[in-house]
Amino acid sequence: MRTALTAPSLQEYIKRKENWDDHIFFMIDWQAHGSYLASLPFPKRTNVIKMIHNWQYTKSRAMLFEETERSSCPMGCGKDETAMHHLGCSCLPAADLRSINRWMSHQNTAPPVQLAIMRSLKAWIAGEPIIPFSGITTDKLDRLTALAHTEQSLIGWAQVFKGRLSKKWTLAQGSWYDHMRHNLPSSEKFPKRYTGPIWMKKLVAQLIFYNLNRWQIRNEAAHATESAEEYSKIREMHQSTITALYQRHSAEPDTNALYKQPLQDILNMPNERLVNWLQSHSASSAYRAQQHHDTPSPHTQHLIQQDIHTFIRHDTER
């Protein structure tokens, strides 16, 4: 995977897709990014790669392939559903970055690095301007943090959730760990895991996990909305068919017992009972036709069969 990231064809694809030049492309810590991807089992790696390259099935992507006429968010927030829209959609539960912040604290992240990243991510999700980091210019850590922040703004803050971070973050955090090591009492042992590259690889994992988790929340909410809309469509079809049959046959002298119940009471039944009503009507009509050596009118047969077949097909697909 790390070898593939250096392949010229893949590099050109990424630069073209993200509108980067060589200077911006090589700002990114591709070693940490590739190391994380290589550690994933194949199924999860596939999902991560789809998300990184904006290949997930959003409404905008569906519109691109002419599978829908609208690119608006399925949650109804009124905005187009672009690849990263799920991170800040106002109709989804509020984005909570506290898990990333807690992880940073647990990893002894340098205070200016933690502040610069968390403040900028919150602003990006909220659609607010990203404020440049301003630290003490004479302090090495602050200078590295300011440089990392500037480079990340060129790379793009949306790219952070794809695990594409400036190498300067790695250097800044490594500098902080060096400071901690030098100030550690000689009787204590400094943890081997406290290095800039290991910290960055773990940070990439945290950010991508957050992105995937938000996408899963979006999918669950979108499918629930679509199921509710489909249920309403099927219900309206049942009610229309029953109304047409009721109006056609309820006044006949030899009326079916199914019509003894008021129409409104029938239409208020759940979908499953509406289908039962239609199936009972179909069976009753067939029996009456057999007794009178007659058949239901083609219009009546068409209404019932079309409705029931549509319901059965929809139920099977679910």
C-alpha atoms as a printed R data frame, in Angstrom:
    type eleno elety resid chain resno       x       y       z
1   ATOM     1    CA   MET     A     1   0.000   0.000   0.000
2   ATOM     2    CA   ARG     A     2   2.801   2.393   0.879
3   ATOM     3    CA   THR     A     3   4.512   1.460  -2.397
4   ATOM     4    CA   ALA     A     4   1.292   2.137  -4.292
5   ATOM     5    CA   LEU     A     5   1.033   5.597  -2.773
6   ATOM     6    CA   THR     A     6   4.311   6.524  -4.448
7   ATOM     7    CA   ALA     A     7   3.286   5.132  -7.837
8   ATOM     8    CA   PRO     A     8   3.221   7.945 -10.425
9   ATOM     9    CA   SER     A     9  -0.226   7.028 -11.785
10  ATOM    10    CA   LEU     A    10  -1.853   7.140  -8.353
11  ATOM    11    CA   GLN     A    11  -0.060  10.347  -7.469
12  ATOM    12    CA   GLU     A    12  -1.316  11.996 -10.649
13  ATOM    13    CA   TYR     A    13  -4.863  10.788  -9.998
14  ATOM    14    CA   ILE     A    14  -4.885  12.209  -6.450
15  ATOM    15    CA   LYS     A    15  -3.325  15.530  -7.481
16  ATOM    16    CA   ARG     A    16  -5.806  15.933 -10.331
17  ATOM    17    CA   LYS     A    17  -8.788  14.990  -8.162
18  ATOM    18    CA   GLU     A    18  -7.813  17.305  -5.289
19  ATOM    19    CA   ASN     A    19  -6.381  20.083  -7.487
20  ATOM    20    CA   TRP     A    20  -2.965  19.882  -5.819
21  ATOM    21    CA   ASP     A    21   0.461  20.602  -7.249
22  ATOM    22    CA   ASP     A    22   3.580  18.618  -6.294
23  ATOM    23    CA   HIS     A    23   4.395  21.055  -3.504
24  ATOM    24    CA   ILE     A    24   1.088  20.475  -1.691
25  ATOM    25    CA   PHE     A    25   1.036  16.727  -2.423
26  ATOM    26    CA   PHE     A    26   4.388  16.147  -0.730
27  ATOM    27    CA   MET     A    27   3.392  18.161   2.359
28  ATOM    28    CA   ILE     A    28   1.284  15.169   3.455
29  ATOM    29    CA   ASP     A    29   2.586  12.453   5.760
30  ATOM    30    CA   TRP     A    30   1.953   9.638   3.278
31  ATOM    31    CA   GLN     A    31   4.042   7.218   5.318
32  ATOM    32    CA   ALA     A    32   1.632   7.401   8.263
33  ATOM    33    CA   HIS     A    33  -1.355   7.309   5.912
34  ATOM    34    CA   GLY     A    34  -0.103   4.242   4.044
35  ATOM    35    CA   SER     A    35   0.993   2.469   7.204
36  ATOM    36    CA   TYR     A    36  -2.509   2.804   8.625
37  ATOM    37    CA   LEU     A    37  -4.161   1.518   5.427
38  ATOM    38    CA   ALA     A    38  -1.784  -1.451   5.256
39  ATOM    39    CA   SER     A    39  -2.762  -2.454   8.809
40  ATOM    40    CA   LEU     A    40  -6.448  -2.833   7.907
41  ATOM    41    CA   PRO     A    41  -8.183  -6.089   6.936
42  ATOM    42    CA   PHE     A    42  -9.249  -6.097   3.298
43  ATOM    43    CA   PRO     A    43 -13.030  -5.413   3.707
44  ATOM    44    CA   LYS     A    44 -12.468  -2.413   5.979
45  ATOM    45    CA   ARG     A    45  -9.622  -1.151   3.793
46  ATOM    46    CA   THR     A    46 -12.004  -1.130   0.830
47  ATOM    47    CA   ASN     A    47 -14.516   1.006   2.731
48  ATOM    48    CA   VAL     A    48 -11.793   3.411   3.851
49  ATOM    49    CA   ILE     A    49 -10.408   3.797   0.318
50  ATOM    50    CA   LYS     A    50 -13.906   4.495  -1.034
51  ATOM    51    CA   MET     A    51 -14.367   7.215   1.571
52  ATOM    52    CA   ILE     A    52 -10.916   8.718   0.998
53  ATOM    53    CA   HIS     A    53 -11.541   9.059  -2.744
54  ATOM    54    CA   ASN     A    54 -15.161  10.296  -2.397
55  ATOM    55    CA   TRP     A    55 -16.597   7.118  -3.911
56  ATOM    56    CA   GLN     A    56 -19.290   6.565  -1.282
57  ATOM    57    CA   TYR     A    57 -22.868   6.553  -2.575
58  ATOM    58    CA   THR     A    58 -24.066  10.088  -1.868
59  ATOM    59    CA   LYS     A    59 -26.964  11.816  -3.620
60  ATOM    60    CA   SER     A    60 -24.515  13.913  -5.640
61  ATOM    61    CA   ARG     A    61 -22.803  10.747  -6.867
62  ATOM    62    CA   ALA     A    62 -26.155   9.112  -7.645
63  ATOM    63    CA   MET     A    63 -27.087  12.184  -9.674
64  ATOM    64    CA   LEU     A    64 -23.793  11.921 -11.561
65  ATOM    65    CA   PHE     A    65 -24.830   8.455 -12.756
66  ATOM    66    CA   GLU     A    66 -28.383   9.665 -13.486
67  ATOM    67    CA   GLU     A    67 -29.887   7.444 -10.788
68  ATOM    68    CA   THR     A    68 -31.707  10.374  -9.228
69  ATOM    69    CA   GLU     A    69 -32.809  13.828 -10.321
70  ATOM    70    CA   ARG     A    70 -31.791  15.599  -7.113
71  ATOM    71    CA   SER     A    71 -28.543  15.878  -5.222
72  ATOM    72    CA   SER     A    72 -30.123  17.298  -2.072
73  ATOM    73    CA   CYS     A    73 -29.392  15.687   1.284
74  ATOM    74    CA   PRO     A    74 -31.790  12.778   2.019
75  ATOM    75    CA   MET     A    75 -32.106  14.054   5.593
76  ATOM    76    CA   GLY     A    76 -33.856  17.202   4.343
77  ATOM    77    CA   CYS     A    77 -31.365  19.829   5.524
78  ATOM    78    CA   GLY     A    78 -31.710  21.624   2.179
79  ATOM    79    CA   LYS     A    79 -28.053  21.354   1.128
80  ATOM    80    CA   ASP     A    80 -26.472  19.231  -1.593
81  ATOM    81    CA   GLU     A    81 -25.120  15.944  -0.292
82  ATOM    82    CA   THR     A    82 -21.464  16.136  -1.235
83  ATOM    83    CA   ALA     A    83 -18.900  13.523  -0.213
84  ATOM    84    CA   MET     A    84 -18.143  15.040   3.214
85  ATOM    85    CA   HIS     A    85 -21.574  16.521   3.925
86  ATOM    86    CA   HIS     A    86 -22.334  13.856   6.562
87  ATOM    87    CA   LEU     A    87 -19.699  15.346   8.874
88  ATOM    88    CA   GLY     A    88 -21.659  18.547   9.405
89  ATOM    89    CA   CYS     A    89 -25.251  17.844   8.292
90  ATOM    90    CA   SER     A    90 -27.580  19.817  10.567
91  ATOM    91    CA   CYS     A    91 -30.247  17.085  10.406
92  ATOM    92    CA   LEU     A    92 -27.947  14.430  11.856
93  ATOM    93    CA   PRO     A    93 -26.986  14.267  15.540
94  ATOM    94    CA   ALA     A    94 -24.538  17.049  16.347
95  ATOM    95    CA   ALA     A    95 -20.942  16.184  15.492
96  ATOM    96    CA   ASP     A    96 -19.048  15.313  18.675
97  ATOM    97    CA   LEU     A    97 -15.269  15.595  18.415
98  ATOM    98    CA   ARG     A    98 -14.721  14.894  22.094
99  ATOM    99    CA   SER     A    99 -13.512  11.348  21.412
100 ATOM   100    CA   ILE     A   100 -10.643  12.726  19.306
101 ATOM   101    CA   ASN     A   101  -9.884  15.399  21.897
102 ATOM   102    CA   ARG     A   102  -9.796  12.788  24.696
103 ATOM   103    CA   TRP     A   103  -7.508  10.585  22.625
104 ATOM   104    CA   MET     A   104  -5.123  13.505  22.070
105 ATOM   105    CA   SER     A   105  -4.987  14.217  25.796
106 ATOM   106    CA   HIS     A   106  -4.382  10.537  26.576
107 ATOM   107    CA   GLN     A   107  -1.471  10.492  24.092
108 ATOM   108    CA   ASN     A   108   0.135  13.551  25.721
109 ATOM   109    CA   THR     A   109  -0.357  15.595  22.566
110 ATOM   110    CA   ALA     A   110   1.474  18.918  22.600
111 ATOM   111    CA   PRO     A   111  -0.975  21.570  23.918
112 ATOM   112    CA   PRO     A   112  -0.554  23.961  20.944
113 ATOM   113    CA   VAL     A   113  -0.913  21.083  18.452
114 ATOM   114    CA   GLN     A   114  -4.086  19.856  20.158
115 ATOM   115    CA   LEU     A   115  -5.515  23.366  20.337
116 ATOM   116    CA   ALA     A   116  -4.722  24.159  16.694
117 ATOM   117    CA   ILE     A   117  -6.209  20.918  15.321
118 ATOM   118    CA   MET     A   118  -9.337  20.751  17.486
119 ATOM   119    CA   ARG     A   119 -10.229  24.422  17.064
120 ATOM   120    CA   SER     A   120  -9.873  24.194  13.292
121 ATOM   121    CA   LEU     A   121 -11.878  20.952  12.975
122 ATOM   122    CA   LYS     A   122 -14.742  22.411  14.994
123 ATOM   123    CA   ALA     A   123 -14.735  25.535  12.817
124 ATOM   124    CA   TRP     A   124 -14.654  23.501   9.587
125 ATOM   125    CA   ILE     A   125 -17.599  21.315  10.634
126 ATOM   126    CA   ALA     A   126 -19.584  24.401  11.673
127 ATOM   127    CA   GLY     A   127 -18.818  26.100   8.351
128 ATOM   128    CA   GLU     A   128 -16.940  28.899  10.098
129 ATOM   129    CA   PRO     A   129 -13.648  30.546   9.033
130 ATOM   130    CA   ILE     A   130 -10.457  28.764  10.070
131 ATOM   131    CA   ILE     A   131  -8.452  31.122  12.285
132 ATOM   132    CA   PRO     A   132  -4.664  30.997  11.644
133 ATOM   133    CA   PHE     A   133  -2.617  29.686  14.541
134 ATOM   134    CA   SER     A   134  -0.567  32.379  16.260
135 ATOM   135    CA   GLY     A   135   1.922  31.305  18.867
136 ATOM   136    CA   ILE     A   136   5.148  32.591  20.319
137 ATOM   137    CA   THR     A   137   7.473  33.055  17.369
138 ATOM   138    CA   THR     A   138  10.570  32.433  19.495
139 ATOM   139    CA   ASP     A   139   9.276  29.034  20.628
140 ATOM   140    CA   LYS     A   140  10.260  26.099  18.385
141 ATOM   141    CA   LEU     A   141   7.086  24.099  19.091
142 ATOM   142    CA   ASP     A   142   4.841  27.079  18.356
143 ATOM   143    CA   ARG     A   143   6.705  27.771  15.114
144 ATOM   144    CA   LEU     A   144   6.315  24.152  13.986
145 ATOM   145    CA   THR     A   145   2.629  24.184  14.953
146 ATOM   146    CA   ALA     A   146   2.020  27.409  13.028
147 ATOM   147    CA   LEU     A   147   3.780  25.959   9.979
148 ATOM   148    CA   ALA     A   148   1.781  22.721  10.241
149 ATOM   149    CA   HIS     A   149  -1.461  24.714  10.475
150 ATOM   150    CA   THR     A   150  -0.552  26.784   7.420
151 ATOM   151    CA   GLU     A   151   0.277  23.674   5.382
152 ATOM   152    CA   GLN     A   152  -2.921  21.941   6.508
153 ATOM   153    CA   SER     A   153  -4.934  24.918   5.298
154 ATOM   154    CA   LEU     A   154  -3.310  24.490   1.882
155 ATOM   155    CA   ILE     A   155  -3.973  20.736   1.881
156 ATOM   156    CA   GLY     A   156  -7.528  21.291   3.120
157 ATOM   157    CA   TRP     A   157  -9.157  20.711   6.497
158 ATOM   158    CA   ALA     A   158 -11.640  18.282   4.976
159 ATOM   159    CA   GLN     A   159  -8.607  16.142   4.115
160 ATOM   160    CA   VAL     A   160  -7.883  15.716   7.831
161 ATOM   161    CA   PHE     A   161 -10.883  13.345   8.061
162 ATOM   162    CA   LYS     A   162  -9.333  11.304   5.248
163 ATOM   163    CA   GLY     A   163  -6.088  10.936   7.194
164 ATOM   164    CA   ARG     A   164  -4.183  13.359   4.988
165 ATOM   165    CA   LEU     A   165  -2.235  15.532   7.406
166 ATOM   166    CA   SER     A   166   0.844  17.700   7.077
167 ATOM   167    CA   LYS     A   167   4.166  16.087   7.993
168 ATOM   168    CA   LYS     A   168   4.814  19.161  10.133
169 ATOM   169    CA   TRP     A   169   2.266  17.876  12.700
170 ATOM   170    CA   THR     A   170   4.468  14.787  13.058
171 ATOM   171    CA   LEU     A   171   7.545  16.956  13.555
172 ATOM   172    CA   ALA     A   172   5.795  19.204  16.065
173 ATOM   173    CA   GLN     A   173   4.559  16.279  18.144
174 ATOM   174    CA   GLY     A   174   7.957  14.582  17.937
175 ATOM   175    CA   SER     A   175   9.530  17.786  19.232
176 ATOM   176    CA   TRP     A   176   7.132  17.768  22.180
177 ATOM   177    CA   TYR     A   177   7.964  14.143  23.026
178 ATOM   178    CA   ASP     A   178  11.674  15.031  22.894
179 ATOM   179    CA   HIS     A   179  10.999  17.844  25.352
180 ATOM   180    CA   MET     A   180   9.155  15.429  27.668
181 ATOM   181    CA   ARG     A   181  11.978  12.880  27.437
182 ATOM   182    CA   HIS     A   182  14.673  15.410  28.295
183 ATOM   183    CA   ASN     A   183  12.734  16.621  31.308
184 ATOM   184    CA   LEU     A   184  11.929  13.157  32.632
185 ATOM   185    CA   PRO     A   185  13.588  12.167  35.931
186 ATOM   186    CA   SER     A   186  16.404   9.661  35.382
187 ATOM   187    CA   SER     A   187  14.567   7.118  37.546
188 ATOM   188    CA   GLU     A   188  11.629   6.970  35.110
189 ATOM   189    CA   LYS     A   189  11.519   5.222  31.751
190 ATOM   190    CA   PHE     A   190  10.118   7.091  28.762
191 ATOM   191    CA   PRO     A   191   7.467   5.076  26.823
192 ATOM   192    CA   LYS     A   192   8.749   3.804  23.472
193 ATOM   193    CA   ARG     A   193   5.379   4.506  21.853
194 ATOM   194    CA   TYR     A   194   5.879   8.234  22.320
195 ATOM   195    CA   THR     A   195   7.290   9.120  18.901
196 ATOM   196    CA   GLY     A   196   6.008  11.504  16.246
197 ATOM   197    CA   PRO     A   197   5.400   8.813  13.546
198 ATOM   198    CA   ILE     A   198   3.520   6.453  15.913
199 ATOM   199    CA   TRP     A   199   1.387   9.333  17.188
200 ATOM   200    CA   MET     A   200   0.546  10.386  13.621
201 ATOM   201    CA   LYS     A   201  -0.421   6.877  12.510
202 ATOM   202    CA   LYS     A   202  -2.768   6.583  15.506
203 ATOM   203    CA   LEU     A   203  -4.201  10.041  14.826
204 ATOM   204    CA   VAL     A   204  -4.957   9.046  11.225
205 ATOM   205    CA   ALA     A   205  -6.810   5.995  12.570
206 ATOM   206    CA   GLN     A   206  -8.845   8.137  15.002
207 ATOM   207    CA   LEU     A   207  -9.870  10.646  12.324
208 ATOM   208    CA   ILE     A   208 -10.835   8.063   9.711
209 ATOM   209    CA   PHE     A   209 -12.786   6.071  12.295
210 ATOM   210    CA   TYR     A   210 -14.689   9.243  13.181
211 ATOM   211    CA   ASN     A   211 -15.483   9.842   9.501
212 ATOM   212    CA   LEU     A   212 -16.670   6.260   8.929
213 ATOM   213    CA   ASN     A   213 -18.784   6.363  12.079
214 ATOM   214    CA   ARG     A   214 -20.529   9.553  10.919
215 ATOM   215    CA   TRP     A   215 -21.144   7.947   7.518
216 ATOM   216    CA   GLN     A   216 -22.742   4.951   9.235
217 ATOM   217    CA   ILE     A   217 -25.011   7.275  11.237
218 ATOM   218    CA   ARG     A   218 -25.979   8.980   7.957
219 ATOM   219    CA   ASN     A   219 -26.774   5.634   6.296
220 ATOM   220    CA   GLU     A   220 -28.979   4.452   9.148
221 ATOM   221    CA   ALA     A   221 -30.883   7.739   9.192
222 ATOM   222    CA   ALA     A   222 -31.205   7.872   5.379
223 ATOM   223    CA   HIS     A   223 -32.484   4.302   5.116
224 ATOM   224    CA   ALA     A   224 -35.010   4.929   7.868
225 ATOM   225    CA   THR     A   225 -36.257   8.019   5.993
226 ATOM   226    CA   GLU     A   226 -36.421   6.176   2.668
227 ATOM   227    CA   SER     A   227 -38.282   3.258   4.281
228 ATOM   228    CA   ALA     A   228 -40.840   5.651   5.747
229 ATOM   229    CA   GLU     A   229 -41.307   7.363   2.365
230 ATOM   230    CA   GLU     A   230 -41.683   4.007   0.568
231 ATOM   231    CA   TYR     A   231 -44.195   2.823   3.192
232 ATOM   232    CA   SER     A   232 -46.265   5.961   2.548
233 ATOM   233    CA   LYS     A   233 -46.174   5.422  -1.228
234 ATOM   234    CA   ILE     A   234 -47.293   1.802  -0.897
235 ATOM   235    CA   ARG     A   235 -50.016   2.839   1.544
236 ATOM   236    CA   GLU     A   236 -51.375   5.493  -0.805
237 ATOM   237    CA   MET     A   237 -51.502   2.907  -3.602
238 ATOM   238    CA   HIS     A   238 -53.452   0.440  -1.412
239 ATOM   239    CA   GLN     A   239 -55.881   3.136  -0.304
240 ATOM   240    CA   SER     A   240 -56.459   4.291  -3.890
241 ATOM   241    CA   THR     A   241 -57.189   0.729  -5.064
242 ATOM   242    CA   ILE     A   242 -59.561   0.002  -2.165
243 ATOM   243    CA   THR     A   243 -61.378   3.316  -2.654
244 ATOM   244    CA   ALA     A   244 -61.914   2.561  -6.341
245 ATOM   245    CA   LEU     A   245 -63.239  -0.931  -5.579
246 ATOM   246    CA   TYR     A   246 -65.424   0.313  -2.738
247 ATOM   247    CA   GLN     A   247 -67.014   3.010  -4.875
248 ATOM   248    CA   ARG     A   248 -67.580   0.533  -7.719
249 ATOM   249    CA   HIS     A   249 -69.086  -2.376  -5.760
250 ATOM   250    CA   SER     A   250 -70.395  -1.244  -2.344
251 ATOM   251    CA   ALA     A   251 -73.814  -0.162  -3.706
252 ATOM   252    CA   GLU     A   252 -74.481  -3.427  -5.553
253 ATOM   253    CA   PRO     A   253 -77.469  -5.490  -4.268
254 ATOM   254    CA   ASP     A   254 -75.385  -8.616  -3.721
255 ATOM   255    CA   THR     A   255 -72.710  -6.675  -1.930
256 ATOM   256    CA   ASN     A   256 -69.607  -8.376  -0.529
257 ATOM   257    CA   ALA     A   257 -69.324  -8.528   3.273
258 ATOM   258    CA   LEU     A   258 -66.034  -6.683   2.943
259 ATOM   259    CA   TYR     A   259 -68.012  -3.536   2.132
260 ATOM   260    CA   LYS     A   260 -70.073  -3.659   5.327
261 ATOM   261    CA   GLN     A   261 -67.276  -1.804   7.114
262 ATOM   262    CA   PRO     A   262 -67.150   1.985   6.494
263 ATOM   263    CA   LEU     A   263 -64.561   2.956   3.884
264 ATOM   264    CA   GLN     A   264 -62.707   5.322   6.241
265 ATOM   265    CA   ASP     A   265 -62.277   2.541   8.809
266 ATOM   266    CA   ILE     A   266 -60.774   0.319   6.124
267 ATOM   267    CA   LEU     A   267 -58.402   3.030   4.888
268 ATOM   268    CA   ASN     A   268 -57.152   3.634   8.448
269 ATOM   269    CA   MET     A   269 -55.908   0.039   8.776
270 ATOM   270    CA   PRO     A   270 -52.134  -0.665   8.638
271 ATOM   271    CA   ASN     A   271 -50.630  -1.699   5.311
272 ATOM   272    CA   GLU     A   272 -50.590  -5.418   6.102
273 ATOM   273    CA   ARG     A   273 -54.349  -5.419   6.769
274 ATOM   274    CA   LEU     A   274 -54.985  -3.391   3.620
275 ATOM   275    CA   VAL     A   275 -53.227  -6.114   1.647
276 ATOM   276    CA   ASN     A   276 -55.277  -8.757   3.494
277 ATOM   277    CA   TRP     A   277 -58.432  -6.868   2.503
278 ATOM   278    CA   LEU     A   278 -57.390  -6.849  -1.157
279 ATOM   279    CA   GLN     A   279 -56.502 -10.540  -1.098
280 ATOM   280    CA   SER     A   280 -59.839 -11.363   0.547
281 ATOM   281    CA   HIS     A   281 -61.623  -9.278  -2.064
282 ATOM   282    CA   SER     A   282 -59.809 -11.126  -4.838
283 ATOM   283    CA   ALA     A   283 -60.687 -14.545  -3.380
284 ATOM   284    CA   SER     A   284 -64.297 -13.515  -2.770
285 ATOM   285    CA   SER     A   285 -64.674 -12.153  -6.287
286 ATOM   286    CA   ALA     A   286 -63.285 -15.368  -7.755
287 ATOM   287    CA   TYR     A   287 -65.703 -17.459  -5.656
288 ATOM   288    CA   ARG     A   288 -68.709 -15.330  -6.620
289 ATOM   289    CA   ALA     A   289 -67.697 -15.493 -10.268
290 ATOM   290    CA   GLN     A   290 -67.518 -19.274 -10.061
291 ATOM   291    CA   GLN     A   291 -70.985 -19.435  -8.466
292 ATOM   292    CA   HIS     A   292 -72.481 -17.196 -11.130
293 ATOM   293    CA   HIS     A   293 -70.374 -18.625 -13.963
294 ATOM   294    CA   ASP     A   294 -68.924 -15.172 -14.428
295 ATOM   295    CA   THR     A   295 -65.567 -13.463 -13.976
296 ATOM   296    CA   PRO     A   296 -64.684 -10.161 -12.300
297 ATOM   297    CA   SER     A   297 -64.408  -7.264 -14.686
298 ATOM   298    CA   PRO     A   298 -60.958  -6.841 -16.259
299 ATOM   299    CA   HIS     A   299 -60.666  -3.431 -14.591
300 ATOM   300    CA   THR     A   300 -61.282  -4.921 -11.133
301 ATOM   301    CA   GLN     A   301 -58.842  -7.780 -11.701
302 ATOM   302    CA   HIS     A   302 -56.181  -5.360 -12.942
303 ATOM   303    CA   LEU     A   303 -56.531  -3.053  -9.947
304 ATOM   304    CA   ILE     A   304 -56.197  -5.847  -7.396
305 ATOM   305    CA   GLN     A   305 -53.438  -7.842  -9.058
306 ATOM   306    CA   GLN     A   306 -51.315  -4.793  -9.837
307 ATOM   307    CA   ASP     A   307 -51.573  -3.587  -6.260
308 ATOM   308    CA   ILE     A   308 -50.833  -6.958  -4.645
309 ATOM   309    CA   HIS     A   309 -47.933  -7.786  -6.991
310 ATOM   310    CA   THR     A   310 -46.370  -4.407  -6.337
311 ATOM   311    CA   PHE     A   311 -46.617  -4.937  -2.598
312 ATOM   312    CA   ILE     A   312 -45.155  -8.461  -2.785
313 ATOM   313    CA   ARG     A   313 -42.245  -7.271  -4.941
314 ATOM   314    CA   HIS     A   314 -41.503  -4.379  -2.569
315 ATOM   315    CA   ASP     A   315 -41.716  -6.676   0.458
316 ATOM   316    CA   THR     A   316 -39.320  -9.167  -1.146
317 ATOM   317    CA   GLU     A   317 -36.795  -6.463  -2.011
318 ATOM   318    CA   ARG     A   318 -36.740  -5.266   1.586
